């Protein structure tokens, strides 16, 4: 199962952490994992290319782990990009009956 945590405080979203594999299909054919990966990587690339926000990134591809944390208060655009990620992941979660993804919103 993929576990997603979104970190949030009064300033807005501070980052997210994604870990695990969906287990929907065998490695290389898992459309749930591929969908989640696509949304997550696109969000990170978008924050990097379209905003001035600095962030830290830890990743381990084999373990299916990404930890993305903003170093500054989120801008309006960064907030929108992370909200868009959460919307996409929530929709994938619903599409597959919450069987392959768990999403948590954590106050930090």
Secondary structure, DSSP 4 states (H G I P E B T S, - for coil): -EEEEEEEETTEEEEEEEES---SSSTT--HHHHHHHHHHHHHHHHHHHH----EEEEEETTTTEEEEEESSPPPHHHHHHHHHHHHHHHHHHHHTTTSSEEEEEEE-
